[in-house]
Amino acid sequence: MKKIKIKINEEEKKLIVDALLEKRNKQIREHRPSEPVNEVLLKLLKK
């Protein structure tokens, strides 16, 4: 899979993290796996 890199500012990063956390919580409520969302969150928060 080809990696795509984009530059985002802190405000955009916060919006993306908030959306991913909301998605993760929904997955957990629906008893669905949240690992894919967790992986993306970890990659985003590492930087």
RAVEN-V461461 format. One record per pair of residues at least 24 apart in sequence whose C-alpha atoms are under 10 Angstrom apart, sorted by the first residue. I is the first residue (numbers start at 1). J is the second residue. If there is no record, write none. Layout:
{{I & J} {I & J}}
This chain:
{{13 & 44} {13 & 45} {14 & 45} {16 & 41} {16 & 44} {17 & 41} {17 & 42} {17 & 44} {17 & 45}}
